[in-house]
Amino acid sequence: MSGMVYLLCAATSCLCAILLLRGYTQSRVRLLFWSGLCFVGLAMDNMLLYVDLVMIPDIDIAIWRRLPALVALTLLVYGLVWDTK
């Protein structure tokens, strides 16, 4: 059952990323771009969480699955702090 929750979280993050990036292409608001990239990274983190805990539970890839989330949040912080007017 927990595997289904991980996949639903990944699907939700993908949907948010798609909607944010589509909104960016229509309005060219830079915050939508950075938020969309953040959600792409969070979706990758959720997919790697599913792989780590459900598909290959014997191998611990916790450090590797946290890297996309770290990069995603770094991009969002960059967009919030340095790319605002």
C-alpha positions in Angstrom: 0.0 0.0 0.0 2.8 2.4 0.7 4.2 1.9 -2.8 0.9 3.2 -4.2 1.2 6.4 -2.0 4.8 7.0 -3.4 3.6 6.6 -6.9 0.6 9.0 -6.3 3.0 11.5 -4.8 5.2 11.3 -7.9 2.2 11.6 -10.2 1.0 14.7 -8.3 4.4 16.3 -8.5 4.6 15.6 -12.2 1.2 17.1 -12.7 2.2 20.2 -10.8 5.4 20.5 -12.8 3.5 20.2 -16.1 1.0 22.8 -15.0 3.6 25.3 -13.7 5.8 25.0 -16.8 2.8 25.3 -19.1 1.8 28.4 -17.2 5.3 29.7 -17.7 5.2 29.2 -21.4 2.0 31.2 -21.6 2.8 34.1 -19.3 6.6 34.1 -19.1 6.6 34.7 -15.3 10.0 33.5 -14.1 8.7 32.3 -10.7 6.5 29.8 -12.5 9.7 28.5 -14.3 11.6 28.0 -11.1 8.7 26.4 -9.3 8.1 24.1 -12.2 11.8 23.0 -12.1 11.5 22.5 -8.4 8.5 20.1 -8.9 10.4 18.2 -11.6 13.1 17.5 -9.0 10.5 16.6 -6.3 8.9 14.2 -8.8 12.2 12.6 -9.4 12.8 12.3 -5.7 9.4 10.6 -5.2 10.1 8.2 -8.1 13.5 7.3 -6.6 11.8 6.8 -3.2 9.6 4.2 -4.8 12.6 2.5 -6.4 14.5 2.6 -3.1 11.8 1.3 -0.8 9.6 -0.9 -3.0 11.6 -2.2 -6.0 15.1 -2.7 -4.5 14.6 -2.6 -0.7 17.9 -4.5 -0.1 20.0 -1.6 -1.5 20.0 1.7 0.3 20.2 4.6 -2.1 19.0 7.2 0.3 21.8 9.6 -0.4 21.2 9.4 -4.2 17.5 9.8 -3.9 17.8 13.0 -1.9 20.0 14.7 -4.5 17.1 15.6 -6.9 15.2 17.2 -4.0 18.3 19.2 -2.9 18.8 20.5 -6.4 15.1 21.2 -6.8 14.9 23.3 -3.6 18.1 25.1 -4.4 16.6 26.1 -7.8 13.5 27.3 -6.0 15.5 29.3 -3.5 17.6 30.8 -6.3 14.4 31.8 -8.1 12.8 33.3 -5.1 15.8 35.3 -3.8 17.9 36.3 -6.8 15.5 36.3 -9.7 12.8 38.6 -8.2 12.4 42.2 -9.0 
